[in-house]
Amino acid sequence: MKPFFSSLRSSLVCAATAVVCAFAVAAPFNISGTSWFNDGTEFAAMCMVFEPGGTLRFQGGYLGYNPSRWRQDSANPALVHIELGGKQDFPTAVAKDQLRLRPQGSLASFDAEKRLLVYRIGLGDIPIEFNGFFFERQAGCAHS
């Protein structure tokens, strides 16, 4: 009888722990209203602004993609879909290289025909790598 109670007690502890852990999980990150900044090196500083309502605006560079659109994935809020606007060519070659060289990086997938990039985002310090440049979340579009 003792092994039964020992097993039951272990199961109850695990179940209680799982309930506690479920409540400790942070809410998904909301990208709306955030700015992502690239502090220029050989090029001028650039910024991506995820405006509420789904408009993405580039400042300082990549203006040829304005206005673009964004939306968080309803099934997985850690994914952000960016549909590039404007007339600038879609960065297919760079996107292919990003996925090949950094499969665990911020770029999750792309569809050149739809002009769509899908990025992994979250509460951590993972930058958005766009067209070979790393954009870090920042309070606004100014030098750090």
C-alpha positions as CSV (number, residue, x, y, z in Angstrom):
1,M,0.0,0.0,0.0
2,K,2.9,2.4,0.7
3,P,4.1,2.5,-2.9
4,F,0.6,3.5,-4.0
5,F,0.5,6.4,-1.6
6,S,4.0,7.4,-2.5
7,S,3.1,7.4,-6.2
8,L,-0.1,9.3,-5.6
9,R,1.7,11.9,-3.5
10,S,4.3,12.4,-6.3
11,S,1.5,12.8,-8.9
12,L,-0.3,15.4,-6.7
13,V,3.0,17.4,-6.2
14,C,3.6,17.4,-10.0
15,A,0.1,18.4,-10.7
16,A,0.2,21.3,-8.1
17,T,3.5,22.4,-9.6
18,A,2.2,22.4,-13.1
19,V,-0.8,24.6,-12.0
20,V,1.6,27.1,-10.3
21,C,3.9,27.1,-13.4
22,A,0.9,27.7,-15.7
23,F,0.0,30.9,-13.8
24,A,3.7,32.0,-13.8
25,V,4.0,32.1,-17.6
26,A,4.3,35.6,-18.9
27,A,1.7,37.1,-21.3
28,P,2.8,37.1,-25.0
29,F,4.8,40.1,-26.1
30,N,2.8,42.7,-28.0
31,I,4.8,44.5,-30.7
32,S,2.2,47.2,-31.3
33,G,3.7,50.7,-30.6
34,T,7.3,49.5,-30.4
35,S,10.3,50.9,-32.2
36,W,13.3,48.8,-33.3
37,F,16.5,50.7,-33.9
38,N,19.7,50.1,-35.9
39,D,22.4,52.4,-34.7
40,G,24.2,53.0,-38.0
41,T,27.7,51.9,-38.6
42,E,28.8,52.4,-42.2
43,F,25.2,53.5,-43.0
44,A,23.0,56.0,-41.3
45,A,20.9,54.9,-38.3
46,M,17.6,53.3,-39.2
47,C,14.4,52.5,-37.3
48,M,11.3,50.3,-37.7
49,V,8.1,51.6,-36.0
50,F,5.3,49.1,-35.4
51,E,2.4,51.5,-35.3
52,P,-0.9,50.5,-33.6
53,G,-3.3,49.4,-36.2
54,G,-0.8,47.4,-38.3
55,T,1.3,49.9,-40.2
56,L,5.1,49.5,-40.2
57,R,7.1,52.5,-41.0
58,F,10.8,52.7,-41.8
59,Q,12.7,55.8,-40.8
60,G,16.3,56.7,-41.8
61,G,16.6,53.9,-44.3
62,Y,14.6,51.4,-46.3
63,L,12.0,54.2,-47.0
64,G,11.3,52.4,-50.3
65,Y,9.3,49.8,-48.2
66,N,6.9,52.4,-46.8
67,P,4.2,51.8,-45.9
68,S,4.5,48.2,-44.8
69,R,1.9,46.2,-42.8
70,W,2.4,44.0,-39.8
71,R,0.3,41.6,-37.7
72,Q,1.0,39.2,-34.9
73,D,0.1,35.6,-35.6
74,S,-3.2,34.8,-33.8
75,A,-2.1,31.1,-33.3
76,N,1.4,32.0,-32.1
77,P,1.8,35.7,-30.8
78,A,5.6,35.1,-30.8
79,L,5.5,35.4,-34.6
80,V,5.1,38.7,-36.4
81,H,4.1,38.8,-40.1
82,I,5.5,41.7,-42.1
83,E,4.1,42.4,-45.5
84,L,6.6,44.8,-47.2
85,G,5.0,47.7,-49.1
86,G,6.5,50.2,-51.4
87,K,8.4,49.5,-54.6
88,Q,11.8,48.5,-53.3
89,D,12.8,44.9,-54.4
90,F,12.0,42.1,-51.9
91,P,15.3,41.1,-50.1
92,T,15.1,37.4,-51.3
93,A,18.8,36.6,-51.4
94,V,19.4,38.1,-47.9
95,A,16.4,36.3,-46.4
96,K,17.7,32.9,-47.9
97,D,21.1,33.5,-46.4
98,Q,19.6,34.5,-43.0
99,L,17.6,31.2,-42.8
100,R,20.6,29.2,-44.0
101,L,23.2,30.8,-41.7
102,R,21.1,31.5,-38.7
103,P,18.2,29.0,-38.6
104,Q,17.4,29.9,-35.0
105,G,17.6,33.7,-35.6
106,S,14.7,36.1,-35.7
107,L,13.6,35.4,-39.3
108,A,11.4,32.3,-39.2
109,S,10.3,32.2,-42.8
110,F,9.5,34.3,-45.9
111,D,7.4,34.3,-49.0
112,A,8.9,36.6,-51.7
113,E,5.8,36.4,-53.9
114,K,3.6,37.7,-51.2
115,R,6.4,40.1,-50.0
116,L,6.0,38.5,-46.6
117,L,8.6,38.1,-43.8
118,V,7.8,36.2,-40.6
119,Y,9.9,37.0,-37.5
120,R,10.2,35.5,-34.0
121,I,9.8,38.1,-31.3
122,G,9.5,38.0,-27.6
123,L,10.5,39.6,-24.3
124,G,14.1,38.7,-24.7
125,D,16.9,40.7,-26.4
126,I,16.6,39.0,-29.8
127,P,16.9,41.7,-32.5
128,I,15.0,41.7,-35.7
129,E,17.4,41.0,-38.5
130,F,16.1,42.8,-41.6
131,N,18.0,42.8,-44.8
132,G,21.3,42.1,-43.1
133,F,20.9,44.8,-40.4
134,F,20.0,44.1,-36.7
135,F,17.3,46.2,-35.2
136,E,17.0,46.2,-31.4
137,R,13.9,47.2,-29.4
138,Q,14.3,50.7,-28.1
139,A,12.0,53.3,-26.5
140,G,12.1,55.5,-29.7
141,C,13.9,56.1,-32.9
142,A,16.9,58.0,-31.5
143,H,20.5,57.1,-30.9
144,S,21.1,55.0,-27.8
